[in-house]
Amino acid sequence: MAQVGTVLDLVGARRDGEVVELVRSITREDGLAAAVALLAEVQREVGRRWQHRQFSVADEHAATAVVDLALSAVALEAGPRRTAAVGGVVVVACAEEEWHVMPARMFAEQLRAAGREVVFLGASTPAAHLQRFLAADPPVALALSCTVPLYLPGARRAVSASHAAGVPVLAGGAAFGTSALRAVAIGADSWAPTPGSAAAALAGWARSRPALVVPAVGEADALALGAVRTALVKRAMRALTARVPAVAGYTPWQLAKTREDLDYIIRFVEASLLTADDSIVTDFAGWLASVLAARGLPDGIVALGAGVLRDCLPEGFGEADRLLKVMMAPG
């Protein structure tokens, strides 16, 4: 989309006002959905440029701030209707620990523009607090956003909290992949890949509240691995230093980043266990390899980390061992 490049050029030139005016004009001509689609593409491109080290963290933050500003402007441009809610109230929230708030906010604004009354709770809503909030005045649904599979355990806790309050859950976001598999695994009552499918599900629930479902996959294996994760990463750091002597000369920052990457590997394995979906670890392995390669690390570094973790796994974690082995496979 050519307009994505135009927006990012304007952001780089610090011409925030022109970005806002461009997106407002799209809203006037083509509607809020078209403007939100452009902003979503901008966010994806920002992420891609960070991944390939074309953007720094500061660049990414600056671009996201402008997207946030533009989204606020187009929400006002669209004139969201806040009277006589269509189909009842929908609460929109991010999974516990999920700080990528922009996709959820974009969805919330689209719901508002369509006439729904929306309560937006923002990023990383603790499950216990979410349950109390929903129980106090139950909405038609909780629309739960999760962007990174790392936070699917938090999404499962949110689903459980919502169900405890008697509220069905509509799951959406990149963390759920391209089918209903992961959403079903954690117990969500429906999965929506697009705003249109979300609107259809919510309309149906407004007419007839669905029976709440139970998770299709147990969480015992994921919880057990999470309980030993800290000790496992410590052992793996020692083993890695013994296997790769250069690690002993790392700066504190390099050591912290190495430890963080090992922790992420295990947490993605936990998410895979929670959903019975191997693609979570294979997709992450490819993504992490590309990130590290862009920062000058050698090929095979992810496989090395997965192998060290596998060697340090306590007995009784056969499925985690299998997933780490999957991560070690080339390609």
N, C-alpha and C positions, 0 to 999 in steps of 0.2 A: 504494500500500500504506500503510494508515493507520499501521501500526507504524513505518514509516520516520520519519514526523513525530514520533512519540512518542520514538523513540531520539534524534533530533537535539535535541528539546526537553530531554531529560535531559542530553545532552552539554553544551548551552548552560548548563544550571543546575548544571554540575559534579557531577552525580549519577552518577558512573561506576559505582559499585557496583550501582545499580538497572538500568543498561544490561546489565551482566553477568548479573544475576539474571533479567532478562527473556529474554535470549537463551538462557540455560541452561534455562529452563522450556520454551522452544520446542523445544530439543533433546530434553528428556525426553519431551515429548508427541508431537512430529512427526518427530524424528530430526535428525541433523546436517545433512542436505541442506537442510531447511527453514530452519535457523538460518543456514547459510551464504548461502542465497538472500536472506534479509533483510539480512545484513551487506553483501552485494554491492549491493543496492539502496540502502542507506545511502551506500556509497561513490560510487555514480553520482550520487546527489542532492547529495552534498558537492561533487563536481566541477561539477555544473550550477550550484550556488550561487556557486562561485568564478568560473565563467565569466561569470556575470551580475553580478558584483561585490556579491553578497549576503553572501559570506564573504571574509574576508581570507586571506592565506596562513597566518597564525597560526591562524585559525579552522579552516582545512582540516587543518593539522597536528594540532591538538587533537582533532578528530573522528576522524582516522585512527588516532591513538594509542589512542583508546577502542575502535575497531573491532578493532585488533590485540589489545588486552587481552581483549575479548570472544571473539575467535576462539580464543585460547589456552585460555580457560575452557571453551568448548564442546567443544574437541578433547579435553580431559580428561573432560568430562561424557559424551562419546560412548564413552569407553573404547577408544581405538584399539588394535587387536590388533597386537602386534609379534612374534608367534611364527609360525613356519612360514609364510613369505610365500606369498601366493596368486599364482601365476603369475610369480614371480621379482621381482627388484628393478627399480624404476623411478627414474631420476634426474630430478628436476624442477629446472629452472633458468630464469632470465630471460636474454634475449638480451643480448649485449654492449651496454653503455650504457643498458640499460633498467632504471630504478630504481623503476618501479611494481611493487613486489614483492607486494602484497596478493593480486591474482588468482592468482598462482602458488602462494602459500601456502595459499589457500583450496582450490585443487585438490589440493595435496599432502595436506592434512588429510582431504579426502574419500576419497582413495585409501587413506590409513592406516586410516580407519574401516571401509573395505570389506575390510580384511585384507591389503592389499599392504604390502610392505616398501618404504619410500620414503627416498631420500636427497635432501634439499632443499638446493640450493646457494645459494639466495637471489638477490639482485639482481645485474645486470651482471657475468656471469661471463665473463672474458676467454677468447676462443676457444682460444688456445694452452694455457692452463691446463685448460680443459674437456677438450681432447683427451687430455692426459696423464692426467687423472683417470679418464676413461672407459676408456682403454686399459689402465689398471692392473688393473681388475676389471670387465669389460664387463657392463653391465646388460641387461635385456630391451629397454629403450628409454630414450631421452631425451625427456622431455616438455618442450617449449620454449615459454615464455610470452613474448609481446610485446604490449604494450598500445598503444603509439603508433607509427604507420607510420614516423615519423622514424627508428626504430631497426631497421627491416627489413634494412638492410645488415649490422647486427650479428647479426641472426637468420640471415642467409645465411652469415656466417662461422661461426656456431655449428653450423649444419647441416653445413658442410664439415668442421669439426673432428670432429663426431660420426661422420660417415661414414668419416673417416680412421681412426677407432678401431673401425670395423666395427659401429657401433650405429645402428639406425634412429631416425628422429625423428618424433615426433608433435607437430604445431604447434597452438597455440591462443592465443586472446586477441584483443582488439578490433582490434589492428593488422592482423590477417589478413582483416578484413571479414566478409562474410556468405556467402562461398562458398570453395571450395578453390583458387580462381584464384591468389591471392598465395602460398599455401603451396606449390603446385605450381611456381610461378615460381622460388622460391628453393631448390627441391630437397627439401623436406620429404617424407617417405614417406607421411604421412597428415595430415589436418586434422580437428580435433574441435571442433565448435561448442558442444557440451554435455558435461558430465561423463559422461553415459550413453554418448554416442558414443565418447568417449575410452576408457571402460572396455571397450567392445566391441572397439575396435582393439587395445588392449593384450592382451586375452584371446586374440585371434587370433595376435598376435605371439609370445605365450608358447608356443603350440602349434607355430607354424611361423614362423621369422624371415623377414621379407620380403626380396626382392632390393632393394638400395638403388638409389634412382632418381637421376637427374641433374637439375639445374635446367632448367626449360623456357625460361627467358629468360636471355640472356647479360648479363654485368655490365660489359662494356667501356664503354658509354656513361655509366653511372652513375659508374664509377671515374674516367673522364676529366673529368666535370663536378666531381667531388669534388676532383680535383687542382688545379683553378683556382678553387675556391670562395672562398678567402680573398682572393685578388687581385680577383676579381669583386665581392665585397661592398665592398671598399675603393673601387673605381671607382664603384660604385653610390652609395656615401655621398657622394662628391664630386659626382656628377651630381645627386643629390637636393638637395644644398645649393644648387647653381646653379639648379635648377628651382624650389625652394621656399625663398626667402630666410629665412623664419622659422626654418629648421633651424639656421642659423648661431647663433641665440640660444638653442638648447637647452642645458639643463644637462648635465653629464657623465652623469648617470643617464639622461636622456632620449636622449642620443646612443647610449649603450650599448644601451638597449632597442630603438632604431630599427635599429641594426646587428644586433642579435640577431634581430629579425623578418625582416630581409633574408636573414640566414644560414638561418633556418628555412625560408623559402620555397624556397631552393635545395636544401636537404636533403630537403624533401618532393618536389621535382622528381626528385632522385636516386632516392628510393624508388619513385616512379612509373615511372621508367626501368627500375628493377630488376625490376619486376613486370608491366610493360606494362599498367598499370591507371590510366587517367586519373582515376578517381574519387578516388584518393588526393589529388590536387591540388585537385580541385573541392570535396571535403569539407573539406579544410584551409582553403581560401579562405573558405568560409562560416563555419567555426568562428572563424578569426582575425578576420574582419569583426565578428562578434558580440562577441568579447572586446574589441576596440578601441572599438566603439561604446559598450559599457557603461562604458568609461573616458573617454568624451567626445571621441573622435576622429571626424572627419567621415566620411560615406559616401564610398566610392571610394578609401579610403586603401590598401587591399590591391591594388586594380588599379593604383594609382599606383606602389607598390613593385615589382609584377611588371613593369610597363612600363619602369621605370628599369633593372631587372636585364636585361630583354630588350635594351634599347638598348646595354647594356655587355657583352653576351655576345661572346666571341671568335667568329671564323668557324669553321664546322665543327660547330656544336652545333644542328643543325636540329631535332632532336626536343625538346631542351630549350626552344628558341625556341617551338615549337608549344605545349608545355605551359604556358609562361608566358603565351602569348596566350590559352589556355583560361582561365587564372586571371583574366585581365582582363575576361572576358565578364561582363555583368551577370547577377545572380541566381545 
